[in-house]
Amino acid sequence: QVQLVESGGGLVQPGGSLRLSCEASGFTFRNYAMSWYRQAPGKERELVASIARGGSSTNYADSVKDRFTISRDDAKNTVYRQMNSQKPEDTAVYSCNARHIYANYWGRGTQVTISS
């Protein structure tokens, strides 16, 4: 059974940091590109960061560049997203995605709220 389980969300003050994790099971994690998406209330889902198989390359949305870092640990079947200098506009449900030419899997998401 394929599962992607996000964790680490919560309430953070503006300027603070938070690390999200997404643990995968039920498929060969190292063969998949991994991404983090977010969706704020009333807005469309947005791709914020992605990392290639083996971690050879990463890409970031302009809105999070220089503040977010995506990384992966293939031994733990886990992808991470470190968020620094967070802003209220980063408030959203963050979901991880696993993508392969033949498959596309999603987690349920974790809520991140940036507020004082």
Backbone hydrogen bonds, N-H to C=O, Kabsch-Sander energy under -0.5 kcal/mol:
donor,donor_aa,acceptor,acceptor_aa,energy
3,Q,25,S,-2.6
5,V,23,E,-2.3
6,E,4,L,-0.6
7,S,21,S,-2.4
10,G,111,Q,-0.8
12,V,113,T,-2.9
15,G,86,Q,-3.1
16,G,13,Q,-2.3
18,L,83,M,-2.2
20,L,18,L,-0.5
20,L,81,R,-2.5
21,S,7,S,-2.5
22,C,79,V,-1.9
23,E,5,V,-2.3
24,A,77,N,-3.2
25,S,3,Q,-2.0
29,F,27,F,-1.5
31,N,28,T,-1.8
32,Y,29,F,-2.1
33,A,99,R,-2.3
34,M,51,I,-2.3
35,S,97,N,-2.3
36,W,49,A,-2.9
37,Y,95,S,-3.0
38,R,46,E,-2.4
39,Q,93,V,-1.8
43,K,40,A,-2.3
46,E,38,R,-3.3
48,V,36,W,-2.5
48,V,46,E,-0.5
49,A,36,W,-1.6
50,S,59,N,-2.2
51,I,34,M,-2.9
52,A,57,S,-2.6
55,G,52,A,-2.3
56,S,53,R,-1.1
59,N,50,S,-2.2
61,A,48,V,-2.2
64,V,61,A,-1.7
65,K,61,A,-1.3
67,R,64,V,-2.3
68,F,64,V,-2.0
69,T,82,Q,-2.2
71,S,80,Y,-1.7
73,D,78,T,-2.9
76,K,73,D,-1.0
77,N,73,D,-0.6
78,T,73,D,-1.8
79,V,22,C,-2.1
80,Y,71,S,-3.2
81,R,20,L,-2.2
82,Q,69,T,-2.9
83,M,18,L,-3.1
84,N,67,R,-2.1
85,S,15,G,-0.7
86,Q,16,G,-2.0
90,D,87,K,-2.3
91,T,88,P,-1.8
92,A,112,V,-2.0
93,V,39,Q,-2.2
94,Y,92,A,-0.6
94,Y,110,T,-2.9
95,S,37,Y,-2.3
97,N,35,S,-2.4
98,A,105,Y,-2.3
99,R,33,A,-2.9
100,H,103,A,-3.0
103,A,100,H,-0.8
105,Y,98,A,-2.8
107,G,96,C,-2.1
108,R,4,L,-0.7
110,T,94,Y,-2.2
112,V,92,A,-2.7
113,T,10,G,-2.8
115,S,12,V,-2.2
115,S,113,T,-0.7
